[in-house]
């Protein structure tokens, strides 16, 4: 019976002193100490800190802690939740090693694509995540976790939900064709008359919904006071810009309809001849 019980123990957890078998104790606090000192560490460094040559033993002790694995460097670095200070994009780096609140590279790319207002091109994700993402994107598409559509000769990656993906495509189209007013305004530069004329001409080519959403997009870029400034630049009512901003933030608009049901002029009833 004793030999059976000993067989259930992994060999690295037992040591031999003369004829007596005794357990070798590993402590998760040894890993915490080295990670607090170095902030990040590889599996080899953690095995040295723990005094073992077995990966499983390290993982067993890591599970007693709240830890993270890097999404860069093929997941070969580790840190603790108490050490990682994630930014507004839920990313954190140390010595050019990147970690994500979402975990692996696949999960991080998927989350960024689904949460994106206007979908993501591969080069945009690579600039944000500081790693190559093409293989991850292809796997996510093959696994049916995200979708992609060709836009201007490039693949735009978006949500698998059809309605959400249409909203992302619409936002991308607005970004592609709309001239940016806010760069000049925020910088305090005066727009030349020809630029103002071009902007007014561009806005006149849009339908009511597109003009409202374009103004709202520029207002969001501007920040506080954006509704008033953009309304003045485009010759719109401040309430129109505000309504468009609320629609964009709440994603509360119909893609195929210019006005809401019931809006616009009432139909004229034809009078019958007596």
The 8 nearest C-alpha neighbors of each residue, nearest first, counted from 0:
[[1, 3, 2, 4, 5, 6, 7, 8],
 [2, 0, 4, 3, 5, 6, 7, 20],
 [1, 3, 5, 0, 4, 6, 7, 8],
 [4, 2, 6, 0, 1, 5, 7, 8],
 [3, 5, 1, 7, 6, 2, 0, 8],
 [6, 4, 2, 7, 3, 8, 1, 9],
 [5, 7, 3, 4, 8, 2, 9, 10],
 [8, 6, 4, 5, 9, 3, 2, 10],
 [9, 7, 6, 5, 10, 12, 4, 13],
 [10, 8, 11, 12, 7, 6, 13, 5],
 [9, 11, 12, 13, 8, 14, 6, 5],
 [10, 12, 13, 9, 53, 51, 14, 23],
 [13, 11, 23, 10, 22, 9, 8, 14],
 [12, 14, 22, 23, 11, 10, 21, 20],
 [15, 13, 21, 20, 23, 22, 16, 12],
 [14, 16, 20, 19, 17, 21, 18, 13],
 [15, 17, 19, 18, 20, 14, 21, 13],
 [18, 16, 19, 15, 20, 14, 21, 13],
 [19, 17, 16, 20, 15, 21, 14, 13],
 [18, 20, 16, 17, 15, 21, 14, 22],
 [21, 19, 15, 14, 16, 13, 18, 22],
 [20, 22, 14, 13, 19, 15, 23, 16],
 [23, 21, 13, 12, 14, 24, 20, 15],
 [24, 22, 12, 13, 14, 21, 25, 11],
 [23, 25, 22, 26, 12, 13, 21, 49],
 [26, 24, 49, 23, 27, 60, 50, 29],
 [25, 27, 28, 29, 24, 60, 49, 30],
 [26, 28, 60, 29, 30, 31, 61, 63],
 [27, 29, 31, 30, 26, 32, 60, 64],
 [30, 28, 32, 27, 31, 26, 49, 48],
 [31, 29, 28, 27, 33, 32, 34, 45],
 [32, 30, 28, 34, 29, 33, 35, 27],
 [31, 33, 35, 29, 30, 34, 28, 36],
 [34, 32, 36, 30, 35, 31, 37, 29],
 [35, 33, 38, 37, 31, 36, 32, 39],
 [34, 36, 38, 32, 33, 37, 31, 82],
 [35, 37, 33, 34, 38, 32, 39, 31],
 [36, 38, 34, 39, 35, 33, 40, 32],
 [39, 37, 34, 35, 36, 78, 82, 40],
 [40, 38, 78, 37, 77, 34, 76, 41],
 [41, 39, 76, 77, 44, 34, 45, 37],
 [42, 40, 76, 44, 43, 75, 77, 45],
 [41, 43, 45, 44, 46, 40, 75, 76],
 [44, 42, 46, 41, 45, 47, 40, 52],
 [45, 43, 47, 41, 42, 46, 40, 48],
 [44, 46, 48, 42, 47, 43, 49, 41],
 [47, 45, 49, 43, 51, 48, 44, 50],
 [46, 48, 50, 44, 45, 49, 43, 51],
 [49, 47, 45, 46, 50, 29, 44, 30],
 [48, 50, 46, 47, 51, 29, 45, 25],
 [51, 49, 47, 48, 46, 52, 25, 45],
 [52, 50, 46, 53, 49, 47, 56, 11],
 [51, 53, 46, 54, 50, 47, 11, 56],
 [52, 54, 55, 51, 56, 57, 11, 46],
 [55, 53, 57, 56, 58, 52, 46, 42],
 [56, 54, 58, 57, 53, 59, 60, 52],
 [55, 57, 59, 54, 58, 53, 60, 51],
 [58, 56, 54, 60, 59, 55, 61, 46],
 [59, 57, 61, 55, 60, 56, 62, 54],
 [60, 58, 56, 57, 62, 61, 55, 63],
 [59, 61, 27, 57, 63, 62, 58, 56],
 [62, 60, 58, 64, 63, 59, 57, 27],
 [61, 63, 64, 60, 59, 58, 65, 66],
 [62, 64, 60, 61, 27, 65, 59, 66],
 [65, 63, 61, 62, 66, 60, 27, 79],
 [64, 66, 80, 79, 62, 63, 67, 61],
 [65, 67, 79, 80, 78, 64, 61, 77],
 [66, 68, 78, 77, 79, 80, 69, 102],
 [67, 69, 77, 74, 76, 70, 78, 102],
 [70, 68, 98, 74, 76, 71, 97, 77],
 [69, 71, 104, 103, 74, 98, 97, 73],
 [70, 72, 73, 69, 97, 74, 96, 130],
 [73, 71, 74, 75, 70, 96, 69, 76],
 [74, 72, 71, 75, 70, 69, 76, 104],
 [73, 75, 69, 70, 72, 68, 76, 71],
 [74, 76, 73, 41, 72, 69, 77, 42],
 [77, 75, 41, 69, 40, 74, 68, 39],
 [78, 76, 68, 40, 39, 67, 69, 41],
 [77, 79, 39, 67, 66, 38, 34, 68],
 [78, 80, 66, 82, 81, 67, 65, 83],
 [81, 79, 83, 82, 66, 65, 67, 78],
 [80, 82, 79, 83, 84, 65, 66, 78],
 [83, 81, 79, 80, 84, 38, 78, 35],
 [84, 82, 80, 81, 85, 91, 79, 78],
 [85, 83, 91, 82, 86, 81, 80, 90],
 [86, 84, 91, 90, 89, 83, 87, 100],
 [85, 87, 89, 88, 90, 91, 84, 83],
 [88, 86, 89, 85, 90, 91, 84, 100],
 [87, 89, 86, 90, 85, 99, 91, 111],
 [90, 88, 85, 86, 100, 87, 99, 91],
 [89, 91, 99, 85, 86, 88, 98, 100],
 [92, 90, 85, 98, 97, 84, 83, 86],
 [93, 91, 97, 96, 95, 98, 94, 90],
 [92, 94, 96, 95, 97, 91, 39, 38],
 [93, 95, 96, 92, 97, 39, 38, 91],
 [96, 94, 93, 92, 97, 71, 129, 72],
 [97, 95, 93, 92, 94, 71, 69, 98],
 [96, 98, 92, 71, 69, 91, 70, 95],
 [99, 97, 69, 91, 70, 90, 92, 68],
 [100, 98, 90, 101, 102, 89, 91, 107],
 [99, 101, 89, 102, 90, 98, 85, 107],
 [102, 100, 99, 107, 106, 103, 110, 89],
 [103, 101, 99, 100, 106, 107, 70, 104],
 [104, 102, 70, 106, 105, 107, 101, 69],
 [103, 105, 70, 107, 106, 108, 102, 135],
 [106, 104, 108, 103, 107, 135, 109, 139],
 [105, 107, 109, 103, 104, 108, 101, 110],
 [106, 108, 104, 110, 101, 109, 105, 103],
 [107, 109, 111, 105, 110, 106, 104, 112],
 [110, 108, 106, 112, 107, 111, 105, 113],
 [109, 111, 107, 113, 112, 108, 114, 106],
 [112, 110, 108, 114, 109, 113, 115, 107],
 [113, 111, 109, 115, 110, 157, 114, 118],
 [112, 114, 158, 110, 115, 111, 157, 109],
 [115, 113, 111, 112, 110, 116, 158, 118],
 [114, 116, 118, 112, 117, 113, 111, 119],
 [115, 117, 167, 118, 114, 170, 166, 171],
 [116, 118, 167, 171, 170, 115, 168, 119],
 [119, 117, 157, 115, 167, 156, 112, 116],
 [120, 118, 156, 155, 112, 123, 121, 124],
 [119, 121, 155, 123, 122, 156, 154, 124],
 [122, 120, 124, 123, 125, 119, 133, 132],
 [121, 123, 125, 124, 120, 126, 119, 132],
 [124, 122, 126, 120, 121, 125, 119, 127],
 [125, 123, 127, 121, 126, 122, 128, 120],
 [124, 126, 122, 128, 129, 130, 127, 123],
 [125, 127, 123, 124, 129, 128, 122, 130],
 [128, 126, 124, 125, 129, 123, 130, 122],
 [127, 129, 125, 130, 126, 124, 97, 131],
 [130, 128, 125, 126, 127, 131, 124, 97],
 [131, 129, 125, 128, 132, 71, 126, 127],
 [130, 132, 125, 133, 129, 134, 128, 135],
 [131, 133, 135, 134, 136, 125, 130, 121],
 [134, 132, 136, 135, 131, 137, 121, 138],
 [135, 133, 137, 136, 132, 138, 131, 139],
 [134, 136, 132, 138, 133, 137, 105, 139],
 [137, 135, 139, 133, 138, 134, 132, 140],
 [136, 138, 140, 134, 139, 135, 141, 133],
 [137, 139, 141, 135, 140, 136, 142, 134],
 [140, 138, 142, 136, 144, 137, 141, 145],
 [139, 141, 143, 137, 145, 138, 142, 146],
 [142, 140, 138, 143, 139, 137, 144, 145],
 [143, 141, 139, 140, 144, 138, 145, 137],
 [142, 144, 140, 141, 145, 139, 146, 159],
 [143, 145, 139, 142, 140, 159, 146, 109],
 [146, 144, 159, 140, 158, 143, 139, 157],
 [147, 145, 159, 157, 140, 156, 158, 148],
 [146, 148, 156, 155, 157, 154, 149, 145],
 [149, 147, 155, 154, 150, 156, 146, 157],
 [148, 150, 154, 153, 152, 155, 151, 147],
 [149, 151, 153, 152, 154, 155, 148, 168],
 [152, 150, 153, 149, 154, 155, 148, 175],
 [151, 153, 150, 149, 154, 155, 148, 120],
 [154, 152, 150, 149, 151, 155, 120, 148],
 [153, 155, 149, 148, 147, 150, 156, 120],
 [154, 156, 120, 148, 147, 119, 149, 150],
 [157, 155, 147, 119, 118, 146, 120, 154],
 [158, 156, 118, 146, 112, 164, 147, 113],
 [157, 159, 113, 164, 160, 145, 146, 163],
 [158, 160, 145, 146, 161, 144, 157, 164],
 [161, 159, 158, 163, 162, 164, 146, 145],
 [160, 162, 164, 163, 159, 165, 158, 166],
 [163, 161, 165, 164, 160, 166, 158, 167],
 [162, 164, 166, 160, 165, 161, 158, 167],
 [163, 165, 167, 161, 158, 166, 162, 157],
 [166, 164, 168, 162, 167, 163, 169, 161],
 [165, 167, 169, 163, 164, 168, 170, 162],
 [168, 166, 117, 164, 170, 118, 165, 169],
 [169, 167, 171, 165, 166, 170, 117, 172],
 [170, 168, 166, 172, 171, 167, 165, 173],
 [169, 171, 117, 173, 167, 168, 172, 166],
 [170, 172, 117, 168, 174, 169, 173, 175],
 [173, 171, 175, 169, 174, 170, 168, 176],
 [172, 174, 170, 171, 175, 176, 177, 169],
 [175, 173, 171, 172, 177, 176, 170, 178],
 [176, 174, 172, 173, 177, 171, 178, 170],
 [175, 177, 173, 174, 172, 178, 171, 201],
 [176, 178, 174, 173, 175, 179, 213, 201],
 [179, 177, 180, 176, 198, 174, 175, 201],
 [180, 178, 181, 177, 182, 217, 183, 174],
 [181, 179, 182, 183, 178, 184, 217, 229],
 [180, 182, 184, 183, 185, 179, 221, 217],
 [183, 181, 185, 184, 180, 186, 179, 221],
 [182, 184, 188, 186, 181, 185, 180, 187],
 [183, 185, 181, 187, 186, 182, 188, 180],
 [186, 184, 187, 182, 183, 181, 221, 188],
 [187, 185, 183, 184, 188, 182, 181, 189],
 [186, 188, 184, 185, 183, 189, 182, 190],
 [189, 187, 183, 186, 184, 190, 185, 182],
 [190, 188, 191, 187, 183, 184, 186, 192],
 [189, 191, 194, 188, 195, 192, 183, 184],
 [192, 190, 194, 193, 189, 195, 196, 188],
 [191, 193, 195, 194, 196, 190, 197, 189],
 [192, 194, 196, 191, 195, 197, 190, 198],
 [195, 193, 197, 191, 196, 192, 198, 190],
 [196, 194, 192, 198, 197, 193, 199, 190],
 [195, 197, 193, 199, 194, 198, 200, 192],
 [196, 198, 194, 200, 195, 199, 201, 193],
 [199, 197, 201, 195, 200, 196, 202, 194],
 [198, 200, 196, 202, 201, 197, 203, 195],
 [201, 199, 197, 203, 198, 202, 196, 204],
 [200, 202, 198, 204, 203, 199, 197, 205],
 [203, 201, 199, 205, 204, 200, 210, 198],
 [202, 204, 200, 201, 205, 199, 206, 210],
 [205, 203, 201, 202, 200, 206, 210, 199],
 [206, 204, 202, 210, 203, 209, 207, 201],
 [205, 207, 209, 208, 210, 204, 257, 203],
 [208, 206, 210, 209, 211, 257, 205, 258],
 [207, 209, 257, 211, 210, 206, 212, 258],
 [208, 210, 212, 206, 211, 205, 207, 213],
 [211, 209, 213, 207, 205, 208, 212, 202],
 [210, 212, 208, 214, 243, 209, 213, 240],
 [213, 211, 215, 243, 209, 214, 210, 216],
 [214, 212, 210, 216, 215, 211, 209, 217],
 [213, 215, 211, 217, 212, 216, 240, 210],
 [216, 214, 244, 212, 218, 243, 240, 213],
 [215, 217, 213, 219, 218, 214, 212, 220],
 [216, 218, 220, 214, 219, 215, 221, 213],
 [217, 219, 225, 215, 221, 226, 216, 220],
 [220, 218, 216, 222, 221, 217, 215, 225],
 [221, 219, 217, 218, 222, 216, 181, 225],
 [220, 222, 218, 225, 219, 181, 217, 223],
 [221, 223, 225, 219, 220, 224, 218, 226],
 [224, 222, 225, 221, 226, 219, 218, 227],
 [225, 223, 226, 227, 222, 228, 221, 218],
 [224, 226, 218, 221, 228, 222, 223, 227],
 [227, 225, 218, 229, 224, 240, 228, 237],
 [226, 228, 230, 225, 229, 237, 224, 231],
 [229, 227, 225, 231, 230, 226, 232, 224],
 [228, 230, 232, 231, 226, 227, 225, 218],
 [231, 229, 235, 227, 233, 237, 232, 228],
 [232, 230, 234, 228, 229, 233, 227, 235],
 [231, 233, 229, 230, 234, 228, 235, 195],
 [234, 232, 230, 235, 231, 229, 199, 202],
 [235, 233, 231, 230, 232, 236, 229, 199],
 [236, 234, 230, 233, 237, 231, 239, 240],
 [235, 237, 239, 238, 230, 240, 234, 231],
 [238, 236, 240, 239, 230, 227, 226, 241],
 [237, 239, 241, 236, 240, 242, 226, 235],
 [240, 238, 242, 236, 237, 241, 243, 211],
 [239, 241, 243, 237, 215, 238, 242, 226],
 [240, 242, 238, 244, 243, 239, 226, 237],
 [243, 241, 239, 245, 244, 240, 238, 246],
 [242, 244, 246, 215, 212, 240, 211, 241],
 [245, 243, 215, 241, 247, 246, 242, 240],
 [244, 246, 242, 248, 243, 247, 249, 241],
 [247, 245, 251, 243, 249, 250, 244, 248],
 [248, 246, 250, 244, 245, 249, 243, 251],
 [247, 249, 245, 250, 246, 244, 251, 243],
 [248, 250, 251, 246, 247, 245, 252, 244],
 [251, 249, 247, 246, 248, 252, 166, 245],
 [252, 250, 246, 249, 247, 253, 248, 245],
 [253, 251, 250, 246, 254, 247, 256, 259],
 [252, 254, 256, 255, 251, 257, 259, 258],
 [253, 255, 256, 252, 166, 165, 257, 169],
 [254, 256, 253, 257, 252, 258, 208, 165],
 [257, 255, 253, 258, 254, 259, 208, 252],
 [256, 258, 208, 207, 255, 259, 206, 253],
 [259, 257, 256, 262, 260, 208, 263, 207],
 [258, 260, 262, 261, 257, 256, 253, 252],
 [261, 259, 262, 258, 256, 263, 257, 253],
 [260, 262, 259, 263, 258, 265, 264, 266],
 [263, 261, 259, 260, 258, 264, 265, 257],
 [262, 264, 265, 261, 258, 259, 260, 266],
 [265, 263, 266, 262, 261, 267, 258, 260],
 [264, 266, 267, 263, 262, 261, 268, 260],
 [265, 267, 268, 264, 263, 269, 261, 262],
 [268, 266, 269, 265, 264, 270, 263, 271],
 [269, 267, 270, 266, 265, 271, 264, 272],
 [268, 270, 267, 271, 266, 272, 273, 265],
 [271, 269, 268, 272, 273, 267, 266, 265],
 [270, 272, 273, 269, 268, 267, 266, 265],
 [271, 273, 270, 269, 268, 267, 266, 265],
 [272, 271, 270, 269, 268, 267, 266, 265]]
